[in-house]
Amino acid sequence: MGRKEQEKDLRLRGDEIKIFCPATVANVNCGFDTLGFALEGIGDKMVFRKVSTPGVTITVITGEELPMEAHNNVAGVAGNAMLQGIQADFGVEIEIHKNIRSGSGIGSSAASAAGAVFGINQLLDHPISNLELTRYAMKGEALASGNEHADNVAPCIYGGTTLITGYDPLRVISLPPMETVYVGILHPHIKIATKDARAILPKEVPLKDAITQAQRLAGFVASLYEWDKQLFIESVQDVLVEPHRKQLIPHFDTIKTLSKEHGCMAFGISGSGPSLFAFAFAKANIESYLMASKAYYKQQHLKVDTYSSQISGTGCQVIQ
Amino acid sequence: MGRKEQEKDLRLRGDEIKIFCPATVANVNCGFDTLGFALEGIGDKMVFRKVSTPGVTITVITGEELPMEAHNNVAGVAGNAMLQGIQADFGVEIEIHKNIRSGSGIGSSAASAAGAVFGINQLLDHPISNLELTRYAMKGEALASGNEHADNVAPCIYGGTTLITGYDPLRVISLPPMETVYVGILHPHIKIATKDARAILPKEVPLKDAITQAQRLAGFVASLYEWDKQLFIESVQDVLVEPHRKQLIPHFDTIKTLSKEHGCMAFGISGSGPSLFAFAFAKANIESYLMASKAYYKQQHLKVDTYSSQISGTGCQVIQ
């Protein structure tokens, strides 16, 4: 490297930023491949440094065993797609500090993909839109799950609750907040590959179930605009996917019953599982439900992680 | 009849009211069995008189050949269901002046059923809610089509655009208005029985189409709350039902192409057909499209009725 290059590199290294990228819950019962929301306080951290070497270089990964080569890493793939797309005249070094367990079903790969593009965007003089970021982040998701989907990366980038209304063209709607809703996440320590969770779904579904599910999703959207609690409760139901996927999750029906007994008003599979989410209008309900379900799983000799959270209005954010 | 009875009957006869009950478009492409809206200026008239004879007595029907016996007439069935439900201590004479052609697909039976319960409600000291009226009106719809559905009767009663988010319990949401939207209705003079239009639908549909349709409906709902024209246009699409039902409508694809050529931004089957609806943001587009499609059908030796309208904010209303 010549002196000029070294100087440029030093100047670039000044632009180091640290971000937080939240865990996300996709599907949310009535919005398979469509709805998602960001969690508060649960997420990964990433560090970005502008460098002259083109492309993404992953320098550090902590918390999980993940590939360091950019083309095998969701952050690397998403980041490189963006750097190429915007014809960047610089590269980035990325540190990835995982806190969201891989394969937990609360958007671990999405946090890395969304974080990568969000972080790079912070280094630009002319940042690109959240919609464009989502498109690049989807490239990273494709590495993880085999198909480009946005139901986790969109809420991770936009924050709050997002609705994908179409992929051709990609359309992301930020829905009004559900501020008084508390969320419980229960992560039983079993592995479900997203590919297996997809394979268990039937290719065809009864027309009447398709209509019911569409009514639920439309009701959910209207309930947020109107903030109609009763409609919200009636809408966060899944007739389409849960009956199939629940077979993959041990003691699903028991835990669902526990959630009701402890006053939660909605319960379902987060993304493709195995994590389960519950909604309640009071934090106490979430906490007693999480304690009870953790105790139940312990009796069954199954380890779980639990998180009590809320829906975060912000997605990825700079923390330093 | 004794003098007392005659006097009571005379007093009751003073309470004569005349109402207008609008034509309605159900399904609206993305909301099969779910969405509907009321049309402006197209509809039936009905006259109601409180009498001492219990139940519904249909005294006059003009415009269509329909059964005069209450139990064979949708207005009679809906009206009697309501009179029984509210334990009315009076009966009603109903005149039905049809303007909406039976079997046209723009809610002819719904107008009669909704009109009957709306009219009776006007005669009550303590009127019941629109939701309760909708439940009774559905009984009339069941006579016409074999199943209780609310996608026409709800907009006929509530006005504007309505969304059914569930039947158990019945839930009707009044969506925000789409005020700048013009509607063209084209009614080719062919007969399609609602039962046949249902029979042509597959019992199972591809999961991916179910998801797309749910995204369209959710996008439609969000587009009205946000009044996002582009999202509105992208959402008023039908991947679920149109591909099957369009076979029942002669020259469907040609007319759809004509609607696009004349600047309409949405086109589809009204209810179970044969009427077709089109949306445009300017009245001129609707009028030129209707003229062109009427001319085309004339070449094919097929008679049509056309209506240029808007979405009516009011449903049934008292006109005298």
Boltz contact constraints between the chains, C-beta under 6 A:
constraints:
  - contact:
      token1: [A, 32]
      token2: [B, 211]
      max_distance: 6.0
  - contact:
      token1: [A, 33]
      token2: [B, 211]
      max_distance: 6.0
  - contact:
      token1: [A, 34]
      token2: [B, 215]
      max_distance: 6.0
  - contact:
      token1: [A, 163]
      token2: [B, 218]
      max_distance: 6.0
  - contact:
      token1: [A, 165]
      token2: [B, 215]
      max_distance: 6.0
  - contact:
      token1: [A, 165]
      token2: [B, 219]
      max_distance: 6.0
  - contact:
      token1: [A, 166]
      token2: [B, 215]
      max_distance: 6.0
  - contact:
      token1: [A, 173]
      token2: [B, 222]
      max_distance: 6.0
  - contact:
      token1: [A, 204]
      token2: [B, 204]
      max_distance: 6.0
  - contact:
      token1: [A, 204]
      token2: [B, 206]
      max_distance: 6.0
  - contact:
      token1: [A, 205]
      token2: [B, 207]
      max_distance: 6.0
  - contact:
      token1: [A, 205]
      token2: [B, 210]
      max_distance: 6.0
  - contact:
      token1: [A, 206]
      token2: [B, 204]
      max_distance: 6.0
  - contact:
      token1: [A, 207]
      token2: [B, 205]
      max_distance: 6.0
  - contact:
      token1: [A, 210]
      token2: [B, 205]
      max_distance: 6.0
  - contact:
      token1: [A, 210]
      token2: [B, 210]
      max_distance: 6.0
  - contact:
      token1: [A, 211]
      token2: [B, 32]
      max_distance: 6.0
  - contact:
      token1: [A, 211]
      token2: [B, 33]
      max_distance: 6.0
  - contact:
      token1: [A, 213]
      token2: [B, 214]
      max_distance: 6.0
  - contact:
      token1: [A, 214]
      token2: [B, 213]
      max_distance: 6.0
  - contact:
      token1: [A, 214]
      token2: [B, 214]
      max_distance: 6.0
  - contact:
      token1: [A, 214]
      token2: [B, 217]
      max_distance: 6.0
  - contact:
      token1: [A, 215]
      token2: [B, 34]
      max_distance: 6.0
  - contact:
      token1: [A, 215]
      token2: [B, 165]
      max_distance: 6.0
  - contact:
      token1: [A, 215]
      token2: [B, 166]
      max_distance: 6.0
  - contact:
      token1: [A, 217]
      token2: [B, 214]
      max_distance: 6.0
  - contact:
      token1: [A, 217]
      token2: [B, 218]
      max_distance: 6.0
  - contact:
      token1: [A, 218]
      token2: [B, 163]
      max_distance: 6.0
  - contact:
      token1: [A, 218]
      token2: [B, 217]
      max_distance: 6.0
  - contact:
      token1: [A, 218]
      token2: [B, 218]
      max_distance: 6.0
  - contact:
      token1: [A, 218]
      token2: [B, 221]
      max_distance: 6.0
  - contact:
      token1: [A, 219]
      token2: [B, 165]
      max_distance: 6.0
  - contact:
      token1: [A, 221]
      token2: [B, 218]
      max_distance: 6.0
  - contact:
      token1: [A, 221]
      token2: [B, 221]
      max_distance: 6.0
  - contact:
      token1: [A, 221]
      token2: [B, 222]
      max_distance: 6.0
  - contact:
      token1: [A, 222]
      token2: [B, 173]
      max_distance: 6.0
  - contact:
      token1: [A, 222]
      token2: [B, 221]
      max_distance: 6.0
  - contact:
      token1: [A, 225]
      token2: [B, 225]
      max_distance: 6.0
